[in-house]
Amino acid sequence: MRHKIAAATAATVAVGVATMLMAVVAPSAGAAEIEKARSTPGSDCPVNAVCLYTEKKYRGTVLVDRGAKGRNSYGNANDTFESIINRTGEDVCFFRDEDFQGPKLPLHHDKAFSDLQAYADALSSHQRC
């Protein structure tokens, strides 16, 4: 009898937790996408930030720059990035050289490049476009 009561209580708690989670996620379709993104590569890039990763597909060491104001140099990390995410509300341009010089790679707001291809290991600065 005691086992049946414990099982029933556990089931009630599990249903209550599931209902509570659904209530938190259900208000908007975007919330479900955010929950899914937390377990995927690049999910460590916070809102209102530009994130640069040393490996393709948002893996490896990440440099996080909050806001879209920009950086005129990545210092010792220059020329080491292979993927980027722009989670700001503004378009950002990445440059091959320090001080916003050289060829530029524009990235629209809330977009990403999982493989920089010709720009891999070649970025040294970024700013708003």
C-alpha positions as a LaTeX table, in Angstrom:
\begin{tabular}{lrrr}
\hline
Residue & $x$ (\AA) & $y$ (\AA) & $z$ (\AA) \\
\hline
Met1 & 0.00 & 0.00 & 0.00 \\
Arg2 & 2.79 & 2.40 & 0.93 \\
His3 & 4.47 & 1.75 & $-2.45$ \\
Lys4 & 1.25 & 2.61 & $-4.34$ \\
Ile5 & 0.90 & 5.91 & $-2.47$ \\
Ala6 & 4.53 & 6.84 & $-3.17$ \\
Ala7 & 4.10 & 6.00 & $-6.87$ \\
Ala8 & 0.89 & 8.03 & $-7.09$ \\
Thr9 & 2.56 & 10.99 & $-5.35$ \\
Ala10 & 5.56 & 10.80 & $-7.68$ \\
Ala11 & 3.26 & 10.73 & $-10.71$ \\
Thr12 & 1.35 & 13.75 & $-9.42$ \\
Val13 & 4.59 & 15.67 & $-8.86$ \\
Ala14 & 5.88 & 14.70 & $-12.32$ \\
Val15 & 2.64 & 15.89 & $-13.94$ \\
Gly16 & 2.77 & 19.11 & $-11.93$ \\
Val17 & 6.36 & 19.79 & $-13.03$ \\
Ala18 & 5.52 & 19.04 & $-16.68$ \\
Thr19 & 2.54 & 21.39 & $-16.49$ \\
Met20 & 4.68 & 24.09 & $-14.92$ \\
Leu21 & 7.37 & 23.73 & $-17.62$ \\
Met22 & 4.74 & 23.88 & $-20.34$ \\
Ala23 & 3.34 & 27.05 & $-18.82$ \\
Val24 & 6.77 & 28.66 & $-18.86$ \\
Val25 & 7.58 & 27.65 & $-22.46$ \\
Ala26 & 4.13 & 27.83 & $-24.06$ \\
Pro27 & 3.48 & 31.62 & $-24.06$ \\
Ser28 & 5.44 & 32.16 & $-27.29$ \\
Ala29 & 6.87 & 30.03 & $-30.06$ \\
Gly30 & 10.22 & 31.75 & $-29.53$ \\
Ala31 & 10.54 & 30.36 & $-26.01$ \\
Ala32 & 10.51 & 26.77 & $-27.29$ \\
Glu33 & 13.21 & 27.65 & $-29.82$ \\
Ile34 & 15.34 & 29.20 & $-27.07$ \\
Glu35 & 15.01 & 26.06 & $-24.95$ \\
Lys36 & 16.09 & 23.93 & $-27.93$ \\
Ala37 & 19.01 & 26.25 & $-28.69$ \\
Arg38 & 20.44 & 25.92 & $-25.17$ \\
Ser39 & 21.62 & 22.40 & $-25.98$ \\
Thr40 & 23.11 & 23.26 & $-29.37$ \\
Pro41 & 26.53 & 24.65 & $-30.30$ \\
Gly42 & 26.59 & 28.43 & $-30.06$ \\
Ser43 & 23.88 & 28.51 & $-27.42$ \\
Asp44 & 26.42 & 30.08 & $-25.05$ \\
Cys45 & 26.23 & 33.32 & $-27.06$ \\
Pro46 & 24.10 & 35.73 & $-24.99$ \\
Val47 & 21.47 & 38.08 & $-26.39$ \\
Asn48 & 22.89 & 41.47 & $-27.41$ \\
Ala49 & 26.35 & 40.06 & $-28.08$ \\
Val50 & 28.69 & 39.20 & $-30.92$ \\
Cys51 & 30.40 & 35.82 & $-30.43$ \\
Leu52 & 33.45 & 34.60 & $-32.29$ \\
Tyr53 & 34.47 & 30.92 & $-32.09$ \\
Thr54 & 37.85 & 29.35 & $-32.79$ \\
Glu55 & 36.25 & 26.35 & $-34.49$ \\
Lys56 & 33.55 & 25.81 & $-37.11$ \\
Lys57 & 29.94 & 25.31 & $-36.05$ \\
Tyr58 & 30.26 & 27.53 & $-32.95$ \\
Arg59 & 32.68 & 25.31 & $-31.06$ \\
Gly60 & 36.02 & 25.88 & $-29.41$ \\
Thr61 & 37.03 & 28.94 & $-27.45$ \\
Val62 & 34.56 & 31.81 & $-27.68$ \\
Leu63 & 35.20 & 35.55 & $-27.53$ \\
Val64 & 32.02 & 37.36 & $-26.41$ \\
Asp65 & 31.66 & 41.06 & $-27.16$ \\
Arg66 & 28.49 & 42.55 & $-25.68$ \\
Gly67 & 26.71 & 45.10 & $-27.83$ \\
Ala68 & 27.49 & 46.05 & $-31.41$ \\
Lys69 & 29.83 & 48.99 & $-30.81$ \\
Gly70 & 32.77 & 46.93 & $-32.00$ \\
Arg71 & 36.38 & 46.11 & $-31.29$ \\
Asn72 & 39.29 & 47.52 & $-33.25$ \\
Ser73 & 41.43 & 44.47 & $-32.45$ \\
Tyr74 & 41.12 & 41.01 & $-30.91$ \\
Gly75 & 44.70 & 41.20 & $-29.65$ \\
Asn76 & 46.33 & 37.79 & $-29.44$ \\
Ala77 & 43.13 & 36.24 & $-30.80$ \\
Asn78 & 43.39 & 38.03 & $-34.18$ \\
Asp79 & 43.09 & 35.64 & $-37.09$ \\
Thr80 & 41.88 & 32.67 & $-35.02$ \\
Phe81 & 38.09 & 32.54 & $-35.59$ \\
Glu82 & 36.19 & 30.10 & $-37.79$ \\
Ser83 & 32.53 & 30.84 & $-36.95$ \\
Ile84 & 30.58 & 33.86 & $-35.68$ \\
Ile85 & 27.16 & 34.76 & $-34.28$ \\
Asn86 & 25.57 & 38.22 & $-34.21$ \\
Arg87 & 22.85 & 38.23 & $-31.53$ \\
Thr88 & 22.61 & 42.02 & $-31.46$ \\
Gly89 & 19.78 & 43.97 & $-33.00$ \\
Glu90 & 22.15 & 45.64 & $-35.46$ \\
Asp91 & 24.15 & 44.64 & $-38.52$ \\
Val92 & 27.85 & 44.13 & $-37.77$ \\
Cys93 & 30.78 & 44.20 & $-40.20$ \\
Phe94 & 33.86 & 42.08 & $-39.55$ \\
Phe95 & 37.22 & 43.11 & $-41.00$ \\
Arg96 & 40.38 & 41.23 & $-41.95$ \\
Asp97 & 42.61 & 43.88 & $-40.40$ \\
Glu98 & 42.70 & 45.78 & $-37.12$ \\
Asp99 & 41.10 & 49.24 & $-36.87$ \\
Phe100 & 38.24 & 48.26 & $-39.21$ \\
Gln101 & 40.51 & 48.04 & $-42.24$ \\
Gly102 & 40.77 & 45.61 & $-45.15$ \\
Pro103 & 38.03 & 43.53 & $-46.75$ \\
Lys104 & 34.84 & 43.39 & $-44.72$ \\
Leu105 & 32.30 & 40.68 & $-44.06$ \\
Pro106 & 28.82 & 42.04 & $-43.19$ \\
Leu107 & 26.60 & 39.99 & $-40.90$ \\
His108 & 22.96 & 40.98 & $-40.44$ \\
His109 & 21.46 & 41.19 & $-36.97$ \\
Asp110 & 20.53 & 37.89 & $-35.37$ \\
Lys111 & 22.38 & 35.88 & $-38.05$ \\
Ala112 & 25.44 & 33.62 & $-37.98$ \\
Phe113 & 28.12 & 31.98 & $-40.08$ \\
Ser114 & 28.92 & 28.41 & $-38.96$ \\
Asp115 & 31.90 & 28.28 & $-41.35$ \\
Leu116 & 33.68 & 31.49 & $-42.32$ \\
Gln117 & 35.36 & 29.77 & $-45.30$ \\
Ala118 & 37.56 & 32.41 & $-46.97$ \\
Tyr119 & 37.42 & 34.56 & $-43.81$ \\
Ala120 & 38.36 & 31.70 & $-41.44$ \\
Asp121 & 41.38 & 32.56 & $-39.30$ \\
Ala122 & 41.43 & 36.01 & $-40.87$ \\
Leu123 & 39.23 & 38.37 & $-38.78$ \\
Ser124 & 40.81 & 41.09 & $-36.65$ \\
Ser125 & 38.08 & 43.68 & $-35.85$ \\
His126 & 34.35 & 44.46 & $-36.08$ \\
Gln127 & 31.91 & 47.36 & $-35.78$ \\
Arg128 & 28.36 & 48.34 & $-36.69$ \\
Cys129 & 27.82 & 48.52 & $-40.44$ \\
\hline
\end{tabular}
